[in-house]
């Protein structure tokens, strides 16, 4: 009987921890652009990401229409104040001929380690996405790919 009550208490404790775990939804920003071709779009996207400090390297696959940048890290000596961000972008055909739809989110994680500056001790936890940064990058893409397009303004 005592064993059963201990097991039930442990299960209750585990389920209560799960109830308080916050689920953070992805916040995608989307834009439809007029493009000359996919190569120009890809170059414009890479240029816009790098302008904002998101390095693009092996995480870029123009054939699949995906780009995942390297982490952009902002260290802090205080728990929960340091963060890292990366851009996750997809692009594909638009609704009309000569257009493409670009979807972008800026994924952010905060460092919850007690010793955040100690190398190797980082404890990264999911934080809210950064839609304002994503909107700014998409505005840059509009400027680079189709400067005459006033819809992106």
Secondary structure, 3 states (H helix, E strand, C coil): CHHHHHHHHHHHHHHHHHHHCCCCCCCCEEEEEECCCHHHHHHHHHHHHHHCCCCCCCCEECCCCEEECCCEEECCCCCCCCEEEEEEEEEEECCCCCEEEEEEEEEEEEECCCCCCCCCCCCEEECCCCHHHHHHHHHHHHHHHCCCCCCCC
